[in-house]
Structure formats: structure tokens, C-alpha cells
């Protein structure tokens, strides 16, 4: 056990001495969130597991804004520093924990249950986790006769002197390079500083949740020299013809043009992809070239393969050809998508309506999942199957976002939006009306909805959903006065 040398890339200039320093009013014993915290941009992030879930913001375009607004829910009390770090990390892409062994020694049964739930998280699938009872004392006794793993997590409810004494005994039996994470009960700055001085990698205090444990482990093994990891958003249609590709392309465009940030759109419908048509692009190379040689894909080659749609939006186009069988392994898809995430803050994946091993893997490993459905029985059944699968495999993540498309087709019997959402246990994040003229004109012209009709309800709904996915507001528009032109340099 020795002090950690690397610096957390999610640290965001976080200084322990500053944020844990005592002030005239004890920040640890006050209410964590004040009135000013309501303006925190991370307040709208998905709720942490174990807390009351905040319903997704509905944007029903057939109702007035006042009627569609949801009443604000009280913000749950959480540890302020941990909430700040977790919120900052959630705004970016998250990397999985490497292939390590983790031993967790718990005192309370509640902590053991949290540890078991954390071990089932998608980010921990490559790690081997062993949970035991007995706390710090049991860890000291265990490692008298066996080597220590890569990470040891110990819980202790002992007073500070006894805690430090047991940690000294644990340090005597720890192998070099072993990291130690301590779960304590005291919010004491002096204790925290002493633990850091003795080489403890992290110190956590209640309230805890599985996602907090996962992110604490992830931060310990993050590589500051590793490439930036963008947030991956996967779009999946509940059935063919639901409009999933159109929504994905417009969301990617809105993220780049309205929110002024970089994004990469990846069309993974290899034989029938339409991203090239929607953006009037016909590149010579595309995503198939990357998937055929994933080990050779580097930033230079990636830049050559991507088509530039706008200043901030790049496209990995599908060949849209039936000349090949596209027999590509799931490992190749995983490796390529992971490398693409280093190219931009947001990566939008347009998934085809097929069910394969690689699609299942991408669905379960993406940071955000958007399911596009139409208000009919087949879409309801398929969407429920996908949502149930995702909920079982991603217990610590926010539920998928549901988009209901083509609502209000004349003469077509439809499942009401309210009943559709209740059957899935989700509030639709967006309901788009049936507007064949607008969507058809955009498709035929190779344009996005906001280019054809920026003031339309559909375009405004797309912009709304893009803000929810990106978790940021569009930049403020600079207002110019009538006299500003008089003072410009000629």
C-alpha cells in the first residue's frame, strides 16, 4: 500500500485541502444542497440507485408546455463532494474497470449488499470481486497467510486511533502496488489527511450506493495519459420503420450545431444505412474499413475514414451495399467503437433492427440508450423486451429513454401515449407527431429537420431531447446593440 502517483482525469482541478477544509460553518453537518445548488447543471442527471427515481422529462408536442411540465421533486441528500465528482463523471463517457481482483471486507450487511450490486455493474464485468464480512480486522487476519489482490476495500466503524492502528498492521502484510480503499463513518478532515498520508487511495463515507463504489474504483485505475473517452449514445428502433435512424441523425446534428460541441455519428446498419443519404455524403471509406482492421485503427486513419458533415460533426458512414456478408466479430465492433469514443465528446451510434451478439454488447455498454417506437402493439412488445433486458443487465444505470415517433397517423388505431408509457414503466422523453411533409422533404433534400423548418414542433422536440442527452444548455446568444456597428474597426 503506497500513495497513488497518478492524477484522476475526472478530478476537474479538485483539491482535497480546499474542498475538505473546515470553515466557520461546518459544511459536513449542514444540509448538502442549498438554494443556490438548484442551479447546478448536474442536478438533472439520472438519480443514483436506491433513491427515488425522477421521471424523465416529457416533451409531448401535442400538449401545451404548461401541461407537459413535471412538478419538481425534492433533491435527495447526498455527500456533497462525492455527488459533485459523480455528477462530473456522469457528464462524460465512463471506462470499465480493468481485469483486477477486488476483495471487499464489510462490517454492515447493507454495505455487503451494496458491494454485491456494484459487482454486477456493467463497468465491473472484467473485475473479479470477492465480498467478505469482518471489516478491517478480518482483512488484517486474512492477509497474514495469503497475498493481497490489486484492490482491498475495507469498512470500519472503529474510532480513528483504532482505525489507524489496524491500517498500520494491514500495511505490513500488503504487497507492493496494492491499493486500499477505506469506508468509514466519520467525516473528519484530520482523519482524511492522515489516511492519505499513510497511503490510502480513497476514503468514502455514507451515504453510499453501488454506482459510487464503481466510480471510486474506476477513478483509481484511470490512466491520465489515456485518450479522452466520449459519451456513447446508442439509438435502437423497437421495430423496422420506427424512424430510429432519422432521430439519431437529427440528434447528432443538434448536439453539434445547437449545443456547439463535437460529435461523431456512426452508422452501423452496414447493408442499408441511410446516414450518407441524410447528410449528402458519399465517402470512399467508412465504418466497414475500420471494422475489417480494428487493430490498425489510429487517430490519423480514423480521421481519413470519417466524412466531415459540418465543422463539428463527423460521420462514419455505412457502405449500404449488398456485395459482402459483413461477417464481423463482436470483439471488432467493441474495439472500434471504443477507439471512436476518443475522437469526440459525443458518439452517436445508429443501430440496425437486427439482433446479434455485437448489438447486445453495444446496447449494454453504452452510456445512454434511446429506444424509438411507434404507438402500436408490435413496438410495445419489442420495446418491453429490450427495456427488461437492459434493466436486468444495467441495474445501476438510468433506464433507457423512450421516444414515441409518428404519433397521430390519420385513420390508424394507436395505443395512447399514457398507456404506452405505463406498460413500459417509462415516461416518454419525446413524442413526435406524424409529419410526412416535413420528414419527407428533409430526407429527399439530404437535410436535417432544423435546416428545413427550425421553428417546427418536431425540430424543437429534437433540440429538447439533445439537451437532455448531452446534459448541457446551448451557449448564450450574444446580443448586439444598434450602436455596436459604429465602433467596429474598419
C-alpha positions in Angstrom: 0.0 0.0 0.0 1.6 3.3 -1.1 0.3 6.7 -2.1 -1.3 6.9 -5.5 1.0 8.6 -8.0 -1.4 9.2 -10.9 -3.9 12.0 -11.2 -7.6 11.4 -11.7 -8.6 12.6 -15.2 -12.1 13.4 -13.8 -10.6 15.4 -11.0 -11.6 18.8 -12.6 -8.9 20.6 -10.5 -10.3 19.1 -7.3 -8.1 19.9 -4.4 -8.6 17.9 -1.2 -7.2 20.5 1.1 -9.6 23.1 -0.3 -12.8 21.1 -0.5 -12.3 19.3 2.8 -11.1 22.3 4.7 -13.1 23.4 7.7 -14.9 26.8 7.5 -16.7 28.8 10.1 -19.9 26.9 9.3 -19.3 23.2 9.2 -20.0 22.1 5.7 -20.2 18.4 6.7 -23.1 19.0 9.1 -25.2 21.4 7.1 -27.8 20.5 4.5 -25.7 19.4 1.5 -27.7 21.3 -1.1 -28.7 24.9 -0.6 -31.0 27.1 -2.8 -28.0 28.0 -5.0 -27.5 24.3 -5.7 -30.7 24.3 -7.6 -28.8 25.9 -10.5 -26.2 23.1 -10.5 -26.1 21.8 -14.1 -25.8 18.2 -12.7 -29.0 18.3 -10.7 -30.9 16.9 -13.8 -28.6 13.9 -14.0 -30.2 10.5 -13.7 -30.9 9.7 -10.0 -28.5 7.5 -8.1 -29.6 3.9 -7.5 -31.5 3.4 -4.3 -33.0 6.8 -4.5 -36.5 7.8 -5.7 -36.2 7.9 -9.5 -37.0 11.3 -11.1 -39.3 10.7 -14.1 -37.7 11.6 -17.5 -38.8 14.9 -18.7 -41.7 14.5 -21.1 -41.9 16.7 -24.2 -45.3 15.8 -25.6 -45.6 18.0 -28.7 -49.4 17.6 -28.7 -49.8 19.5 -25.4 -49.1 22.9 -24.2 -45.7 23.4 -22.4 -47.5 24.2 -19.1 -49.4 20.9 -19.2 -46.4 18.8 -20.1 -44.2 20.2 -17.3 -43.5 17.9 -14.4 -43.6 19.1 -10.8 -40.1 19.3 -9.3 -39.1 16.6 -6.9 -37.1 17.2 -3.8 -33.4 16.7 -4.3 -32.1 13.8 -2.1 -29.4 14.5 0.4 -26.1 13.0 -0.6 -22.5 13.5 0.3 -21.6 16.9 -1.4 -18.1 16.1 -2.6 -19.0 12.6 -3.8 -22.1 14.0 -5.6 -20.0 16.6 -7.3 -17.5 14.1 -8.6 -20.0 11.6 -9.6 -22.0 14.2 -11.4 -19.0 15.5 -13.3 -18.0 12.0 -14.3 -21.5 11.2 -15.5 -21.4 14.0 -18.0 -18.6 12.2 -19.8 -18.0 8.7 -21.0 -17.0 6.1 -18.5 -14.3 3.5 -18.9 -14.7 -0.1 -17.5 -12.6 -1.4 -14.6 -9.6 -3.4 -15.8 -9.1 -7.1 -15.2 -8.2 -6.9 -11.5 -9.2 -8.8 -8.3 -11.1 -6.8 -5.6 -11.6 -8.0 -2.1 -14.2 -6.2 0.0 -14.4 -6.6 3.8 -17.7 -5.3 5.2 -19.0 -4.6 8.7 -22.6 -3.9 7.9 -24.8 -6.2 5.9 -26.1 -3.2 4.0 -22.6 -2.4 2.8 -22.1 -6.0 1.7 -25.4 -5.8 -0.3 -24.2 -2.6 -2.0 -20.9 -4.3 -2.8 -22.7 -7.2 -4.4 -24.8 -4.9 -6.5 -21.7 -2.9 -7.6 -20.0 -6.1 -8.6 -22.9 -6.8 -11.1 -22.4 -3.4 -12.8 -21.5 -3.4 -16.5 -18.3 -1.4 -15.7 -17.1 -4.2 -13.4 -17.7 -7.1 -15.7 -13.9 -7.7 -16.2 -13.1 -7.5 -12.5 -13.2 -10.4 -10.0 -15.0 -9.3 -6.8 -15.0 -11.2 -3.5 -17.1 -9.9 -0.7 -16.5 -11.0 2.9 -17.7 -9.9 6.4 -15.5 -8.8 9.3 -14.3 -5.4 8.2 -10.7 -4.2 8.6 -9.8 -6.6 11.3 -10.7 -9.6 9.1 -8.6 -8.2 6.3 -5.6 -8.0 8.6 -6.1 -11.6 9.7 -6.7 -12.9 6.1 -3.6 -11.4 4.6 -1.3 -12.9 7.2 -1.3 -16.1 5.2 -2.2 -15.1 1.6 -1.2 -12.4 -0.9 -3.2 -9.3 -1.3 -5.2 -8.6 -4.5 -5.0 -5.5 -6.7 -7.5 -3.6 -4.6 -8.7 -4.1 -1.0 -11.8 -2.3 0.2 -12.3 -2.3 4.0 -15.1 -1.0 6.1 -14.5 0.1 9.6 -16.7 1.7 12.3 -13.8 2.0 14.8 -12.7 5.2 16.3 -9.8 7.0 14.5 -7.0 5.7 16.7 -8.0 2.1 16.4 -8.7 2.5 12.6 -5.2 3.9 12.1 -3.6 1.1 14.2 -5.3 -1.6 12.1 -4.3 0.1 8.9 -0.7 0.1 10.0 -1.0 -3.6 10.6 -2.6 -4.1 7.2 0.2 -2.1 5.5 2.7 -4.6 7.0 1.1 -7.5 5.1 0.1 -5.7 1.9 2.0 -6.4 -1.3 3.6 -3.5 -3.2 1.2 -1.9 -5.6 -1.9 -3.0 -3.7 -4.4 -0.1 -3.4 -6.6 0.3 -0.3 -10.0 1.9 -0.2 -11.4 2.6 3.3 -15.1 3.0 4.0 -15.5 4.8 7.3 -18.2 6.6 9.3 -16.5 9.9 10.3 -16.4 13.0 8.1 -13.2 14.2 9.7 -10.8 16.2 7.7 -7.9 15.4 10.0 -8.6 11.7 9.6 -8.9 12.0 5.9 -5.5 13.8 5.6 -3.9 11.2 7.9 -5.3 8.3 5.8 -3.9 9.9 2.6 -0.5 10.4 4.2 -0.4 6.8 5.1 -1.0 5.7 1.5 -4.8 5.0 1.5 -6.0 5.5 -2.1 -9.6 6.7 -1.2 -11.8 7.3 1.8 -15.6 7.0 1.5 -18.3 7.9 4.0 -22.0 7.3 3.9 -24.4 7.6 2.3 -23.2 5.1 -0.3 -24.7 3.5 -3.4 -23.4 0.9 -5.9 -22.6 3.5 -8.6 -20.5 5.5 -6.1 -18.4 2.4 -5.3 -18.0 1.6 -9.0 -16.8 5.1 -9.9 -14.4 5.2 -6.9 -12.8 2.0 -8.3 -12.8 3.4 -11.8 -11.0 6.6 -10.7 -8.3 4.6 -9.0 -7.4 2.8 -12.3 -7.9 5.6 -14.8 -4.9 6.5 -16.9 -4.2 10.2 -17.2 -2.3 9.6 -20.4 -5.2 7.5 -21.9 -7.2 9.1 -24.7 -10.3 11.1 -23.9 -13.4 9.0 -23.6 -16.6 10.5 -25.2 -20.1 9.7 -24.1 -21.6 6.9 -26.2 -25.3 7.2 -27.1 -27.0 4.2 -28.8 -30.2 4.5 -30.8 -32.3 1.4 -31.2 -35.6 1.0 -33.1 -38.3 -1.1 -31.4 -39.2 -2.4 -34.9 -38.3 -1.7 -38.5 -39.6 1.7 -39.8 -39.9 3.3 -36.4 -37.6 6.2 -37.5 -34.7 5.4 -35.2 -32.1 6.4 -37.8 -33.8 9.7 -38.6 -33.9 10.6 -34.9 -30.3 9.5 -34.3 -29.1 11.7 -37.2 -31.0 14.7 -36.1 -29.9 14.4 -32.5 -26.3 14.2 -33.6 -26.8 17.3 -35.7 -28.5 19.2 -32.9 -25.7 18.3 -30.4 -23.1 19.8 -32.7 -25.0 22.8 -34.2 -27.2 23.9 -31.3 -25.0 22.9 -28.4 -21.8 23.8 -30.1 -19.8 20.6 -29.2 -18.1 17.9 -31.3 -19.8 14.6 -32.1 -19.3 11.5 -34.3 -22.2 9.7 -35.9 -21.6 6.0 -36.6 -23.9 4.2 -39.0 -23.8 0.5 -38.0 -26.6 -0.6 -40.4 -23.9 -1.9 -42.8 -26.1 -3.1 -45.8 -28.9 -0.5 -45.5 -27.6 2.5 -43.7 -29.0 5.9 -44.6 -26.7 8.4 -42.8 -24.8 9.1 -46.0 -28.0 10.0 -47.8 -29.3 12.1 -45.0 -26.2 14.2 -45.0 -25.5 14.2 -48.7 -22.2 12.3 -48.2 -20.7 9.5 -50.3 -17.3 8.8 -48.7 -14.9 6.3 -50.2 -14.2 4.8 -46.8 -16.3 4.2 -43.8 -17.0 2.1 -40.8 -16.6 -1.3 -42.6 -13.0 -0.4 -43.4 -12.4 0.2 -39.7 -14.2 -2.9 -38.6 -12.2 -5.1 -41.0 -8.9 -3.9 -39.5 -9.6 -2.8 -35.9 -6.0 -3.2 -34.8 -4.8 -0.7 -37.4 -7.3 2.0 -36.5 -5.5 5.0 -35.1 -6.4 8.7 -34.9 -4.8 9.5 -38.2 -6.5 6.7 -40.1 -9.8 7.3 -38.3 -9.7 11.0 -39.5 -9.2 9.8 -43.1 -12.1 7.4 -42.9 -14.6 9.8 -41.5 -16.6 12.3 -43.6 -16.9 15.8 -42.4 -20.6 16.8 -42.4 -20.3 20.1 -40.6 -17.5 21.9 -38.7 -18.2 19.8 -35.6 -20.0 16.7 -36.9 -18.1 13.7 -38.4 -19.7 10.7 -40.0 -18.6 7.1 -40.1 -20.8 6.0 -43.0 -22.1 2.5 -43.8 -21.3 1.2 -47.3 -25.0 0.5 -47.9 -24.1 -2.3 -50.3 -25.0 -5.9 -50.6 -21.8 -7.1 -52.1 -20.5 -8.5 -48.8 -21.9 -10.7 -46.0 -20.4 -8.4 -43.2 -19.4 -11.4 -41.0 -17.7 -9.3 -38.4 -17.0 -10.4 -34.8 -18.4 -8.7 -31.7 -14.9 -8.1 -30.5 -14.2 -6.0 -33.6 -17.3 -3.9 -33.0 -16.3 -3.4 -29.4 -12.7 -2.4 -30.2 -13.7 0.0 -33.0 -16.4 1.8 -31.0 -14.1 2.1 -28.0 -11.5 3.8 -30.3 -14.1 6.1 -31.9 -15.0 7.4 -28.4 -11.6 9.1 -28.2 -12.5 11.2 -31.3 -15.2 13.4 -29.9 -17.1 14.3 -26.6 -20.2 12.5 -28.0 -20.5 9.4 -30.2 -24.0 8.6 -31.6 -24.5 5.0 -32.7 -27.2 4.3 -35.2 -28.0 0.6 -34.7 -29.8 -1.6 -37.2 -33.0 -3.5 -36.5 -31.3 -6.9 -36.1 -30.4 -8.9 -33.0 -26.7 -10.1 -32.8 -24.1 -10.6 -30.2 -22.4 -7.3 -31.1 -25.6 -5.3 -30.9 -26.4 -6.7 -27.5 -22.9 -5.8 -26.3 -23.2 -2.3 -27.6 -26.6 -1.8 -26.0 -25.5 -2.9 -22.6 -22.2 -1.0 -22.7 -23.4 2.4 -24.0 -23.6 5.4 -21.6 -27.1 6.3 -22.9 -29.7 4.2 -24.7 -32.6 5.7 -26.7 -35.4 3.4 -27.9 -37.6 4.7 -30.7 -41.0 3.2 -31.1 -44.3 3.8 -32.8 -47.6 3.6 -30.8 -48.6 0.1 -31.9 -48.7 -3.3 -30.3 -45.6 -4.7 -32.1 -43.5 -1.8 -30.9 -44.8 -2.1 -27.4 -43.9 -5.8 -27.2 -40.4 -5.3 -28.7 -39.7 -2.2 -26.6 -40.7 -4.0 -23.4 -38.3 -6.9 -24.2 -35.4 -4.5 -24.8 -36.2 -2.4 -21.7 -36.5 -5.5 -19.5 -33.2 -6.8 -20.7 -31.4 -3.5 -20.2 -32.9 -3.1 -16.7 -31.7 -6.6 -15.6 -28.2 -6.1 -17.1 -27.7 -2.5 -16.0 -29.2 -2.3 -12.5 -27.1 0.8 -11.5 -27.8 2.8 -14.7 -30.6 5.2 -15.6 -33.4 3.5 -17.6 -33.4 3.9 -21.4 -35.0 7.0 -22.9 -38.2 6.3 -24.8 -39.1 8.3 -28.0 -42.6 7.8 -29.5 -42.5 8.6 -33.2 -45.2 9.0 -35.8 -47.9 9.8 -33.3 -51.3 10.7 -34.8 -51.3 8.9 -38.2 -54.7 9.6 -39.7 -57.1 6.6 -39.6 -54.6 4.4 -37.8 -55.6 2.9 -34.4 -53.0 3.8 -31.8 -52.1 2.9 -28.3 -52.5 6.1 -26.2 -49.2 7.7 -25.2 -50.1 7.4 -21.5 -50.9 3.7 -21.7 -47.8 3.0 -23.8 -45.6 4.6 -21.2 -47.3 2.9 -18.3 -47.0 -0.5 -19.9 -43.2 0.0 -20.1 -42.8 1.8 -16.8 -41.3 4.8 -18.5 -42.4 8.3 -19.3 -41.7 9.1 -22.9 -38.9 11.6 -23.2 -40.2 12.8 -26.5 -43.4 12.4 -28.6 -43.1 13.4 -32.3 -46.2 13.9 -34.3 -46.8 12.4 -37.7 -45.5 15.0 -40.2 -44.8 13.2 -43.5 -44.3 16.5 -45.4 -41.5 17.8 -43.1 -39.7 14.5 -42.7 -40.1 13.6 -46.4 -38.7 16.9 -47.5 -35.7 16.7 -45.2 -34.9 13.1 -46.4 -35.2 14.0 -50.1 -33.0 17.1 -49.7 -30.4 15.4 -47.5 -31.1 17.9 -44.7 -31.9 17.8 -41.1 -35.3 18.9 -39.6 -33.8 22.1 -38.1 -32.5 23.1 -41.6 -35.8 22.6 -43.3 -38.1 24.1 -40.6 -36.2 25.2 -37.4 -39.4 26.5 -35.8 -41.4 23.3 -36.3 -42.5 21.3 -33.3 -40.5 18.3 -34.4 -37.3 20.3 -34.7 -37.9 21.9 -31.3 -38.5 18.5 -29.8 -35.3 17.1 -31.2 -33.4 20.1 -29.7 -35.0 19.4 -26.4 -34.0 15.7 -26.4 -30.5 16.6 -27.5 -30.1 18.9 -24.5 -31.3 16.1 -22.1 -28.9 13.6 -23.6 -25.9 15.9 -23.6 -26.9 17.4 -20.2 -26.0 20.9 -21.2 -27.7 24.1 -22.3 -27.0 25.8 -25.6 -24.5 28.7 -25.4 -26.0 32.1 -24.8 -26.6 34.2 -27.8 -24.6 37.4 -27.9 -27.0 40.4 -28.3 -25.7 43.2 -30.4 -26.9 46.8 -29.9 -27.7 49.2 -32.7 -24.7 51.3 -31.9 -22.2 48.4 -31.8 -21.5 48.7 -35.5 -20.4 52.3 -35.2 -17.4 51.2 -33.0 -16.1 48.3 -35.1 -12.7 48.7 -36.6 -12.8 49.3 -40.3 
